[in-house]
Amino acid sequence: MHQDGSHAKTLVPTAFGVQSPTWRPDGHALAFVASRRDAPGIYVVSDDGTGLRPLIARGRTGTGDPAFSPDGRFIAYSRAFRGSEIWIARADGSHPRLLIRNGRENIQPTWSPDGKRIAFVQGTASGDLSIRTISVASGREEPLTSGPDWDVEPSWSPAGGSIAFVRRPQNSDRGRLAIVRVRGGGVRVLAPHIRDVAHVAWSPDGRQLAFTRKLAPDSEVFRLEVRTGRIRRVTRDRISDTEPAWGPTRR
């Protein structure tokens, strides 16, 4: 759809059970997680709905959270195995490489604009969910947020200086929209009066954030202007709209 919610079109049949869509950097295709029984895993489809094909098979372990590198050469994803691991493969799904395995939950990878680091969510021994970054080359990790809240759904800003995410109390779906600077600085809550945020994604120009609000009985997509705090509703329908992924500038 367009950013105002118009010209919406369906790319993948409902039978696929689509989750976690992410744009390829050239703007002509998307990867997503499919839960279909005969071949679950990560798929890719062109922006006109053609070329639907499997990219990374799930096998005996769950596979999710696909995220293309900024240059489009690689894709990061999570895989459930004694916790959750994060892997990196070539954009065609070949040559997978393990990046994180520590027996904890490691999910929701998002690349830095220069492709050198990945931000992700990690579970802690105390039951918190925090955001960390890891070097793609060396595997060195650095903490970014800490408990007692659950910090999830990280989205790296196009300029590279900040990461937006959803902060919510443990065992609660009352999420707030938050932002933290990568090189030090406290967490800042955006639109503090909104406490039902579920997902977040930066616009390519870094001026807006798209996010999901849980509005009973469904969910809708909104967008927020970071500088002014102005919020606009994008979708209005009778089904749940979730996990917005802002399309890049086409190449």
C-alpha positions in Angstrom: 0.0 0.0 0.0 0.9 3.6 -0.2 2.0 5.3 3.0 -1.5 6.9 3.4 -3.1 3.4 3.3 -4.4 3.6 -0.3 -3.8 1.2 -3.2 -3.5 -1.9 -1.0 -3.0 -5.1 -2.8 -2.5 -8.8 -1.7 0.8 -10.4 -2.8 0.6 -13.8 -1.1 -2.5 -16.1 -0.6 -3.9 -16.3 2.9 -3.2 -20.0 3.0 0.5 -19.3 3.5 0.1 -17.8 7.0 2.3 -14.8 6.3 4.4 -13.2 9.1 7.4 -10.9 9.4 7.6 -9.3 5.9 10.8 -7.5 5.0 11.7 -5.6 1.8 14.7 -6.4 -0.3 16.8 -3.2 -0.6 16.1 -2.8 -4.3 12.4 -2.5 -3.5 11.3 -5.1 -6.0 10.8 -8.1 -3.7 9.9 -9.1 -0.1 11.0 -12.0 2.1 8.5 -13.3 4.7 7.9 -16.2 7.1 5.3 -18.8 6.0 3.7 -21.3 8.3 2.2 -23.6 5.6 2.4 -27.3 6.6 4.0 -28.8 3.6 7.0 -26.5 3.4 7.3 -23.9 6.3 10.1 -21.5 6.3 11.2 -18.2 4.7 9.9 -17.3 1.3 10.4 -14.5 -1.2 7.9 -12.9 -3.6 8.2 -10.0 -6.1 6.3 -6.8 -5.4 3.8 -7.6 -8.1 3.0 -11.0 -6.5 5.0 -13.1 -9.0 8.0 -15.3 -8.4 6.8 -16.8 -5.1 9.4 -19.4 -3.9 11.0 -20.8 -0.8 14.2 -19.2 0.3 15.2 -20.9 3.5 13.6 -24.2 4.6 12.5 -24.5 8.2 13.1 -28.3 8.7 12.8 -29.5 12.3 13.6 -26.1 13.8 11.6 -22.9 13.5 12.9 -20.2 11.2 11.8 -16.6 11.3 12.6 -12.8 11.4 14.2 -12.4 8.0 16.2 -9.2 7.4 18.2 -8.2 4.3 21.5 -6.5 4.6 21.5 -2.9 3.3 23.4 -3.9 0.2 21.0 -6.8 -0.5 23.8 -9.4 -0.5 22.8 -11.2 2.7 19.8 -12.1 4.8 19.8 -12.5 8.6 17.3 -14.7 10.3 16.5 -16.5 13.6 16.3 -20.3 14.1 14.8 -22.1 17.1 17.3 -24.6 18.6 17.9 -24.8 22.4 16.8 -21.3 22.6 17.0 -19.3 19.4 20.0 -18.7 17.2 20.7 -16.0 14.6 22.1 -17.0 11.2 23.3 -15.1 8.1 23.0 -16.5 4.6 23.5 -15.1 1.1 20.4 -13.4 -0.2 19.5 -16.5 -2.3 19.5 -18.6 0.9 22.8 -20.3 0.3 26.0 -20.6 2.5 24.3 -20.1 5.9 26.6 -19.1 8.8 25.9 -19.2 12.5 26.3 -15.8 14.1 24.9 -16.3 17.7 24.3 -19.5 19.7 24.3 -19.2 23.5 21.3 -21.2 24.7 19.2 -18.1 25.1 16.5 -16.4 23.0 18.2 -14.4 20.2 15.6 -13.1 17.8 14.5 -10.2 15.6 17.7 -9.1 13.9 17.9 -5.7 12.2 21.0 -4.5 10.3 22.9 -1.2 10.8 22.9 1.0 7.7 26.6 0.2 7.0 26.0 -3.5 7.3 28.6 -4.0 9.9 26.4 -4.7 12.9 23.1 -6.3 13.7 20.8 -5.3 16.5 18.7 -8.1 18.0 16.6 -9.1 21.0 18.1 -11.4 23.6 16.5 -13.1 26.6 18.2 -12.9 30.0 18.5 -15.3 32.9 16.1 -13.1 34.9 13.4 -13.3 32.2 13.9 -9.9 30.7 14.2 -9.2 27.0 16.8 -6.6 26.1 18.3 -5.2 22.9 22.0 -5.8 22.0 24.2 -5.3 19.0 26.7 -7.7 17.5 29.5 -7.2 15.0 28.9 -9.3 11.8 32.7 -9.8 11.3 33.9 -10.5 14.9 30.8 -11.6 16.7 31.5 -9.1 19.5 28.3 -8.2 21.4 27.4 -5.0 23.2 24.3 -4.3 25.4 22.0 -1.5 24.4 19.1 -1.7 26.8 18.5 -3.5 30.1 15.5 -4.7 32.3 13.2 -5.0 33.9 11.0 -4.4 30.9 10.7 -6.4 27.7 12.4 -4.5 24.9 11.5 -5.9 21.5 11.0 -5.2 17.8 14.2 -3.2 17.2 14.4 -1.1 14.0 17.7 0.6 13.1 17.3 4.2 11.9 18.5 5.0 8.3 21.1 7.5 9.7 22.5 4.8 12.0 22.5 6.8 15.2 19.3 5.4 16.9 17.2 2.3 17.2 13.5 2.4 17.7 11.8 -0.4 19.6 8.7 -1.4 21.6 9.0 -1.4 25.4 6.5 -3.2 27.5 6.3 -4.6 31.1 7.0 -8.3 31.5 4.0 -10.6 30.5 2.1 -7.6 29.2 1.1 -6.4 25.7 0.9 -2.8 26.8 3.7 -1.7 24.5 5.1 1.9 24.2 7.1 3.3 21.3 10.7 4.0 22.4 14.0 5.1 20.9 17.6 4.8 22.1 20.9 6.1 20.8 23.4 3.5 19.6 26.5 5.2 21.1 25.2 6.0 24.6 22.2 7.8 26.0 19.0 6.9 27.8 15.8 5.5 26.4 13.3 8.1 25.2 9.6 7.2 25.0 7.8 8.6 22.0 4.0 9.4 22.3 3.9 8.3 26.0 0.1 8.4 26.0 0.0 5.4 23.5 0.4 2.1 25.4 -0.8 -0.5 22.9 2.1 -0.5 20.3 3.2 -3.9 18.9 5.6 -3.3 16.0 7.7 -0.5 14.6 9.6 0.4 11.4 11.5 3.4 10.2 10.7 5.2 7.0 13.6 5.3 4.5 14.2 9.0 5.1 14.2 8.6 8.9 11.5 11.1 9.4 8.6 8.8 10.3 7.9 5.5 12.2 5.2 3.1 11.1 3.8 1.1 14.0 1.0 -1.2 14.9 -1.6 -0.5 17.6 -3.8 -3.1 19.2 -7.3 -1.6 18.9 -9.9 -4.1 20.1 -10.9 -6.3 18.5 -8.3 -5.9 15.7 -5.0 -4.1 15.1 -4.3 -1.1 12.8 -1.2 0.6 11.3 -0.3 4.1 12.2 2.7 6.4 11.4 4.4 9.0 13.6 6.4 12.0 12.5 9.5 11.8 14.7 10.2 15.6 14.9 6.7 16.8 15.6 5.1 13.7 17.3 2.2 13.9 15.0 0.4 10.6 14.5 -1.7 9.5 11.6 -3.8 6.4 11.1 -3.0 4.4 8.0 -5.4 1.4 7.9 -9.1 1.2 8.7 -10.7 -2.2 8.1 -12.2 -5.1 9.9 -9.2 -7.4 10.1 -5.9 -7.2 12.0 -3.1 -5.3 10.2 0.3 -6.0 11.8 4.1 -5.9 11.2 4.4 -2.9 8.9 7.6 -2.9 6.7 8.4 0.4 5.0 9.3 0.0 1.4 12.7 1.3 0.3 13.4 3.7 -2.6 13.4 1.6 -5.8 16.7 1.1 -7.6 
